Amino acid sequence: MEDIWKRDEIESPCVNLCVMHPKAEICMGCFRTLDEIANWSSFSATARESLIKELPARQKLLKPMRKNRKNIHSPK
C-alpha cells in the first residue's frame, strides 16, 4: 500500500530548517534561493538534478558566513 505514495521525482532537498541568510539570500537549511524553493514543483527532473549538484558548493560558501554570525545582523 505504501507504494502508492512513492514517486520517481528527485526529492526536495528541504531539511525543515527554513531560515534565509539575510546577505546571501539562501536558505541555511537547503541552500536554495526563495525562487528555487517556490518553483521546485514546476522544475523538470533535469533542472532539479542540476540544482541538487550546485548545493554543496553553496553550502561551502555559506559556512564561513555562518561562523561569523555577529556580522550577519550588524547594521549596514
For each residue, the residues with C-beta under 8 A, 3 or more apart:
1: 4
2: 5 6
3: 6
4: 1
5: 2
6: 2 3
7:
8:
9: 45 48
10: 45 48 49 52
11:
12: 30 40
13: 30 31 32 52 55
14: 18 29 30 37
15: 29 30
16: 29
17: 27 28 29 30
18: 14 27 29
19: 27 28 29
20: 25 26 27 28 34
21: 24 25 26 27 28 62 65 66 72
22: 25 72 73
23: 65 72
24: 21 61 62 65
25: 20 21 22 33 34
26: 20 21 31 32 33 58 62
27: 17 18 19 20 21 30 31 32 33 34 37
28: 17 19 20 21 31 62 66
29: 14 15 16 17 18 19
30: 12 13 14 15 17 27 37 55
31: 13 26 27 28 55 58 59 62
32: 13 26 27 36 37 40 51 55
33: 25 26 27 36 37
34: 20 25 27 37 38
35: 38 39
36: 32 33 39 40 51
37: 14 27 30 32 33 34 40
38: 34 35
39: 35 36 42 43
40: 12 32 36 37 43 48
41:
42: 39
43: 39 40 47 48 51
44: 47 48
45: 9 10 48 49
46: 49 50
47: 43 44 50 51
48: 9 10 40 43 44 45 51 52
49: 10 45 46 52 53
50: 46 47 53 54
51: 32 36 43 47 48 54 55
52: 10 13 48 49 55
53: 49 50 56
54: 50 51 57 58
55: 13 30 31 32 51 52 58 59
56: 53 59 60
57: 54 60 61
58: 26 31 54 55 61 62
59: 31 55 56 62 63
60: 56 57 63
61: 24 57 58 64 65
62: 21 24 26 28 31 58 59 65 66
63: 59 60 66 67
64: 61 67 68
65: 21 23 24 61 62 68 71 72
66: 21 28 62 63 69
67: 63 64
68: 64 65 71 72
69: 66 72 73
70: 73 74
71: 65 68 74
72: 21 22 23 65 68 69
73: 22 69 70
74: 70 71
75:
76:
